[in-house]
Amino acid sequence: MRAVILAAFAAFALTMVLTPWAAKAFRRLKAGQPIRTDGPQTHLTKSGTPTMGGVVIIVTAILAFLLGHVVLMALPDANTFERPRGITATGAVLVGIFALAGFVGFLDDWLKIRKKNSGGISGRAKIAGLSLSAAGVGAFGAYYTGSVGQTVFSPYLSFTQDITWLPVTKIGIVVLFVFIVNAAGNGANLTDGLDGLLTGTSIMVFSAYLVVGFWQYRHWCGSPDGVLNQSYCYDVRDPLEVALVAGAVAGALFGFLWWNTSPATIFMGDSGSLALGALIAGMAFATKTIFLLPIIGALFVIETMSRIIQFTSFRLTGRRVFRMAPIHHHFELAGWSEVNVVVRFWIIAGIGIAMGLGFFFADFLRVAG
C-alpha cells in the first residue's frame, strides 16, 4: 500500500507543478480550445483557454506508476506477498490503453486547434482509432500469459468476479473490450463539458477501483497459504497493479482539478477524456467487475443516454427532449450556474459509485460469509 500512496502523492505533486507550466506553454502555442457557437452563450468567454491538459495527466500518472514500481521492488519480501517485481501484463494493458486512447484524443485536439473549430477528427475516425487501440491491447490481455499462466482478461463475463457465467471465446473478449472502450471513452468525452465535471467524477471512479484492486489483493487466490485466513479469494491477475495504476491516475487528477475547476486555467481536452474512459474500461476487465461498470460509471451512462434520446427524438419527431444535450447543458440553460451543475452531478456520480462498491462488498460477504 505504501507504493500506491507514494505513487498517488507523486502524481499529485507533479501535476500541480506541471499543469500551470503546460497552460502557459499551450497558450504561447495558441493551443486554445475552440468553443461551439451553438452551445450555452456563457461558454463563449472560455474561448482561447488552453486545451490538451490530458497530456499532463497521462505523463504524470505514468511517471508516478513507474516510481511506484521502484518502491515495490525495494520493499523487503517480509512486508508483502507476491508483489510485482516489475511491470506486469496487467500494468502493460492498463497503461497501454491509457496512452493509446490519449493519443487518439490528442489528434482530435490538435485538429481542432489547427482548424480553429470544434470539429476535430470525424466521429468514425475517432471510433476507428479507439477500436484499433482496444483491439491491440485487448488481444494482448486475452492471449498473453507469460510465466504466470493466466491472462489479464478472463474468458468469462462476470458481475463481481466470483459469479462467472456466460463463457465466451478469447476473440469474444477482445470484441467486447473494443465495445466497452468505445462506450466508456465516448461517455467520458460527453461528460467533459463543464469545468471540473469529468475531473472530479473520474477521481471518484479511480478511487473506487483503487479500493477494489487493493481489496482483491488482500483476498487474492495468488497469495501463499497461511498469509490470510480467508474462506474466499479473487481469481484475478495482478490486483495490486490495478490499485497502483488507479492511485497514480487519481493523484494526477487531484492535482489537475486545482487548475481545472471553474474558471478553468486549462482543459483536459479529448486527450484526457478518451484516455480516462478507456482506462476505466480496462480496469473493469482487469478486476472482473464488467457488469458493475454501468453502476460505478452511472454519470457517464446518464450523459450518453441523454445524447442518444435527444438524437433519436429529433430524428423521429423533430422535437427535442432536452434544451440541449448532453444533459448538463440542459440544466445550464434552465438557469443553474455552472458550479451548481458540476457539484450536483458529482453527487449523482458519487451515489452510483457508492452503489457499485456496495454491490461489490455485499457479494463478497454473501460468498465469504
N, C-alpha and C positions, 0 to 999 in steps of 0.2 A: 504493500500500500504506500510505502514511502516513495517509491519510484513514481507512482501515479500522482501523488500530491506534488512532488517536485516538478514533474512534467507540466502539471496544470499551472503552478506558480511561474514557472519559466516562460510558458506561452503567454500568460497574462502580462508579465513584465516586458517581454519582447514586443508584444502588440501595443502596449501603452506607449512605448518609446518610438516604434517604427511607424505607427499609423499617422501621427501628425506630420512626420517627415515625408511619408508617401503622399499625403494630401497636398503638401506644398510642391512636391516633385510633379505630381499629375496636373496640378494647376498650372505650373510653368509649361508643361507639355500641352496645355489646353485640352486635357482629357476630361472635359466636363460632361455631365450626364444630360443628354437631350431629354426634354420634358414633353410629354404628349399634350398637344394643344386641345384635344377633346376631353381631357381629364379635369379634375377639380381645379378651378382657377387659382386657388390658394397655392397650388404646386408650382405655378409659373415662377414664383420667387426663388425656387430651388434650382432654376436653370443655371448651369455652369458649375454646380457643386461637383467636385472631383468624384469619379467613379473608379471601378476596378479595385476597390479595397479588399475584395475577396482574395486577391493575390497575397496580401499581407497575412490574412487569416491562414491560408494554406501553407505559406512558407514558415510562419512561426510555429504552427501546430506540428508540422513535420520535424522541424528542428527540435522542438520540445520532446516529441516522441523518440527521437534518436537519443537525446540526453537521458530520457527515462531508461532506455536500454543500457546505457553506460552505467547507470546506477544499479540496475538489475544484475548486471554481470559482476559488479563489485561487491554485492551483498554476500555475506557468508552463507553457506548452504544451510546452516542450522536455523537461520531465520526465516526460511521459506521452503516450499516444496515445489518441485517440478516447475521452477520458474524458467521463462525463456532465456536461453543462452545467447541468443541473437535474434534478429528479426525473423519471425515465424511466417509460415504460409498465410496465416490469418492476417498478420500485420501487413504483408505484401498485398493481399487482396484489398484490405480497407484503405491503405494509403494509395494504392494504385487507382481505385475507382474515384477516390477523393481528388487526386491530381488530374486524372484524365477528364473527368467531368468539369473540373475547374478550367481546364484548357479549352474545352468546348465553349464554356461561358466567356472566357477571355476573348475568343474570336468574335463572339457576338458583341461584347462590349466594344472591342476595337473597331468593328464595322460601324457601330452606332456613332462612335466619335468621328470616324473618318467621313461618314455620310452626313453627319450633323443632323440626324433624325433618330427616332426611337425604333426604327425598323430592325436593324441588325441583320443577322442571318435569318433565312426563312425558317418557318416552323418545321418544315420537312427536313431541312438540313440539320436543325438542332436535334430532332428526334434521331436522325441517322447517326449523328456524332455520338449521342448518348448510347445508342444501341450498339454501335461498334465497340465503344469503350466497355460497356457492360458485357458484351459477348466475349471479348478477350479476357477480361478479368474473371468473369463467371466461369469460363471454361477452365481456367487455372484453378479456381476454387472448387470446382466439381470433380476434376480429374487428378490433380496433383496430390500425392500422399507423402512423398519423401520417405524418411526413415520412421515416421510416426505411424504410418499405415492407416491413416484416417484423413479424409478430405475435409476441407473447411465447410463446404456445403453438403448437408446430408441429403440423400435421395428420398427424403420424406417431407411432406408438408406437415407443419405442426402448429399447435396453439401456444403452449408454453413449454415446448421441448419434450416433455415426458409423454404427452399424448401424441404418439407418432402414428399417423394414419395416412391413407391415400399415397402409397408408394409411387414414385414417378421415376422415369429414367434420368440419367445424368443430363441428357440433352434437354429433357423437360425442365430440369432445374435451371439450366442456362437460359432457356426461353423465358421462364418465369422471372428470373433475375433481371433480364433485359426489360421486361414489362414493368416490374416494380421500380427499377431505377428510373425509367421514364416517368412513371406516375409520381414517385416521390420528388424527383428533380423538378418536374413542372409544378407540383403542388407547392414546393418551397419557393419557386420562382414567382408564382402568383401571389404568395403571401408577402413577398418583398416589395411592398408598395408604399409603406409609411416608415418614417424614421424610427429605427429600433424594433419594429414589429417582428421581423424574421430573426433578428439577432437575439432578442430576448426569448422568443419561443424556442429557438434552437439550443440556447443554453439549458433550458429545462429538459428538452428531449435528450441531449447528450449526457446531462447529469443522470437522467433515468437509466440510460444504457451503461453508464459507469457503475451504478448500483447493481444492475442486472449482471454485468460482467463480473464484478467482484463477488457477488453472491454465488454465482455459478462456480467461480474459482474456489471459494471456501467450501462448496459442496460438489466437488468435481470428482467424477469417476476416475480421473487420471491421478488423483492423489494417492500416495502409498498407503498401504494398510497400517492402521494404528495411529495415523495422524489425526483423523477425525472420527468421532463416534457418531455415525450417521446411518439412518435407515434408507436414505435415498440420495442419489447423486446425479449430476447432469452429464450426459454423454455428449459433450461439445469439445471442440478443439481450441486450445489456447485462450481460455476465458480471460486470463489476466491481460492478454494483449488487447482484447476488446476494451477493457477498463482503461488501459493506458492510452489508447487512441482517443477514447471518449473524453478522458480527463484533459488531454492536451488540447483538443478542439474546444471544449467548454472553457478552458482557461483563456485561449486565444479570443474567443467570443466575448468573454467578460471584458478584456482589455479593449476590444473593438467597440463594444457598446458605449464606453466612456465617450468616444468621439462620434458615435453614430446616432446617439439619442437626439431628439428634436431640440434645436435645429441641427441637423447632421453636418459634421465637418467633412465627411466623406461617405459615399455609398459603397456597399459591397458589390453591387452590380451582379450580372449573371455569373461572373467569375466565382462569386461566393455562393449565390443561391443554388445554382446547379450542383456545385461541389457538395454543399451541405446536404441537399436532398438525396443525392446519390450515396453519400456515406451513410446516411440514416438507413437506407435500403440495405446496404452491405451489413450493417450491424444487426438488423433484423434477421438476416440469413445466418450470420455467424453465431448468434445466440439462439437460433432456432425458435424465434418468437414472431414468426412471419404474420400470423393472424392477430397478434397484438398491435401490429404497426398501425392499422387504421384507428385504434383507440389512443395509443400514445401520440400519434400524429393527427389527432382529431381536428385541429385547426386547419391543417393542410387539406384535409378531406372537405371541410366546410367551404374553404376558399375555392377549391376546384369544382365542387358541385354547384356553387353559385354561378360560376362561369359557364358550366355546361347547361344549367337551367336557363340562364339568360339567352344563350345562343340558340338553344332548341326552341324556346318560346318565341323568340323573334323570327326565326326561320319558318315556324309553323303558323303563327298567328299574326306576326307583325307587331306584337306588343312585347314590352319589356317587363319582367317581373320586378327587377330592382332598378333603382335610379341609375346605377352604374355597377358593373361587375369588374373585378371581384368584389365581394360583399363589403369589404372595409371601406371602399369608396362610396357605397350606398349610404352608410352611416355618416360619412363626412358631408355628403350632400344633404343629409337630413338635419344637419346643424351641429353634429358632435364635433368637438375640437379634435385635432389630430392626436393629441396626448390622451384624450379620453378614449378614443377608439383603440389606441395601442394598449393601454393599461387594461381595458375591459377584455380585449382579445387575448391578452396574456393570461387573464383569469380563466377564460374558456380553455386555452391551451393547457393550463395547469390542472384543470379539472379532468381533462382527458388523460393526461399523464398520470395523475393520481389513480384514476380508474384502472389504467393499464397495469401499473405496479401492484394495485390491489388484486387484480386477477392473477398476476404472476405469483405473488406470495400466497394467496389463497389456494392456488393449485399445488404449491409446494407443501403447504400444511395438510391438504387433503391426502396427498400421496405419502408424505413422510410421517404423518401423524397416525 
